[in-house]
């Protein structure tokens, strides 16, 4: 009986199970993401969040990830402390 090295639950010994170099088994969904194993969508998000321009000739999923991250960033509400106090109504109470 093998248990997952990440979540300690039972792992069925089949073609879906992962195995590390020390022969410890794990569920594929439990394996932490590596920068080298990102999906196209995640690669697009990564590039946008880290300020890189969108790369050319990428998949539609890459551009969807980049676009979603860009839209989220552009829609974020950034306020100075003074603006925040005015919004919350605390500026006049001081």
Secondary structure, DSSP 8 states (H G I E B T S, - for coil): -EE-TTT--EE--STT-EE-TT--EE-GGGS---GGG--HHHHHHHHHHTT----SS--HHHHHHHHHHHHHHHH-----HHHHHHHHT-TTT-
